Amino acid sequence: IEKYGDFYAEQSDLFFERTVFLAEKGVPLSAIRDAKFAYSLSQYQPENYRIIYLIGFLCQIHLDNTLIREAKAYCELGFKLLDKNDPDYDKDYKSFSELLDMIKGDEWKSSLN
């Protein structure tokens, strides 16, 4: 991680940017694929602060595409990774709580898949 962490951080950021671009262009499945790859790369970053935003994105895009089980799994992961000492903790906790509320409202849809 020390030797290549910065490289992986840059690659993860690039794929995350590409993910957002693809989602905005209406190509959600490609966006999900690239977001998952960005998440994999982010595991090798020296600092993990970016991961929480990527996980939030993965949760939201899965939810937007009625992939409720996957959205719930990413939401639960997001809650586990929140750091109470982080200055953005309250804001991030609120964001994941709002996502979880939406997931709970849409869970019945997962029985349709």
C-alpha positions as CSV (number, residue, x, y, z in Angstrom):
1,I,0.0,0.0,0.0
2,E,2.8,2.4,0.8
3,K,4.5,1.9,-2.5
4,Y,1.4,1.9,-4.8
5,G,-1.3,3.5,-2.6
6,D,-1.2,6.8,-4.4
7,F,-1.5,5.1,-7.8
8,Y,-4.5,3.1,-6.7
9,A,-6.1,6.2,-5.1
10,E,-5.7,8.1,-8.5
11,Q,-7.1,5.1,-10.4
12,S,-10.0,4.8,-8.0
13,D,-10.8,8.5,-8.4
14,L,-10.7,8.2,-12.2
15,F,-13.1,5.3,-12.2
16,F,-15.4,7.0,-9.7
17,E,-15.5,10.1,-12.0
18,R,-16.2,7.8,-15.0
19,T,-18.9,6.1,-12.9
20,V,-20.7,9.4,-12.2
21,F,-20.4,10.4,-15.9
22,L,-21.9,7.1,-17.0
23,A,-24.8,7.4,-14.5
24,E,-25.5,10.9,-15.7
25,K,-25.5,9.7,-19.4
26,G,-28.1,7.0,-18.5
27,V,-25.8,4.0,-18.6
28,P,-26.4,2.6,-15.1
29,L,-25.2,-0.9,-15.5
30,S,-21.9,0.3,-16.8
31,A,-21.7,2.8,-14.0
32,I,-22.3,0.0,-11.5
33,R,-19.6,-2.1,-13.0
34,D,-17.1,0.8,-12.9
35,A,-18.1,1.8,-9.4
36,K,-17.5,-1.7,-8.2
37,F,-14.0,-1.6,-9.8
38,A,-13.3,1.7,-8.2
39,Y,-14.3,0.2,-4.9
40,S,-11.9,-2.7,-5.4
41,L,-9.1,-0.3,-6.2
42,S,-10.0,1.9,-3.2
43,Q,-9.1,-1.0,-0.9
44,Y,-5.4,-0.3,-1.7
45,Q,-5.5,3.4,-0.9
46,P,-3.4,4.6,2.0
47,E,-6.4,6.5,3.4
48,N,-9.9,5.2,3.1
49,Y,-11.9,8.4,3.5
50,R,-13.1,8.3,-0.2
51,I,-14.6,4.9,0.2
52,I,-17.6,6.1,2.1
53,Y,-18.7,8.3,-0.8
54,L,-18.2,5.5,-3.3
55,I,-20.3,3.2,-1.1
56,G,-23.0,5.8,-0.9
57,F,-23.0,6.1,-4.7
58,L,-23.2,2.3,-5.1
59,C,-26.1,2.2,-2.7
60,Q,-28.0,4.9,-4.5
61,I,-27.4,3.6,-8.0
62,H,-28.5,0.1,-7.0
63,L,-31.6,1.6,-5.4
64,D,-32.3,3.7,-8.5
65,N,-32.3,0.6,-10.6
66,T,-34.5,-1.5,-8.2
67,L,-31.6,-3.6,-7.1
68,I,-32.8,-3.4,-3.5
69,R,-30.8,-6.3,-1.9
70,E,-27.6,-4.9,-3.3
71,A,-28.5,-1.4,-2.2
72,K,-29.2,-2.6,1.3
73,A,-25.9,-4.5,1.4
74,Y,-24.0,-1.3,0.4
75,C,-26.0,0.7,2.9
76,E,-25.1,-1.7,5.7
77,L,-21.5,-1.6,4.7
78,G,-21.6,2.2,4.7
79,F,-22.9,2.3,8.3
80,K,-20.1,-0.1,9.4
81,L,-17.4,2.1,7.9
82,L,-18.6,5.4,9.3
83,D,-16.1,6.9,11.7
84,K,-17.5,8.7,14.7
85,N,-14.4,10.8,14.9
86,D,-14.7,12.0,11.3
87,P,-15.9,15.6,11.1
88,D,-18.5,14.6,8.5
89,Y,-19.9,11.8,10.6
90,D,-23.3,13.4,11.3
91,K,-23.8,14.3,7.7
92,D,-22.7,10.9,6.4
93,Y,-24.9,9.1,9.0
94,K,-27.9,11.2,8.0
95,S,-27.3,10.4,4.3
96,F,-27.1,6.6,4.9
97,S,-30.1,6.8,7.2
98,E,-32.1,8.5,4.4
99,L,-30.9,5.8,1.9
100,L,-32.0,3.1,4.4
101,D,-35.4,4.7,4.7
102,M,-35.8,4.6,0.9
103,I,-34.6,0.9,0.9
104,K,-37.1,0.0,3.5
105,G,-39.8,1.6,1.5
106,D,-38.8,-0.3,-1.6
107,E,-37.9,-3.7,-0.1
108,W,-41.1,-5.3,-1.4
109,K,-39.8,-4.8,-4.9
110,S,-36.9,-7.2,-4.3
111,S,-39.4,-10.0,-4.2
112,L,-40.3,-9.2,-7.9
113,N,-36.7,-9.8,-9.1
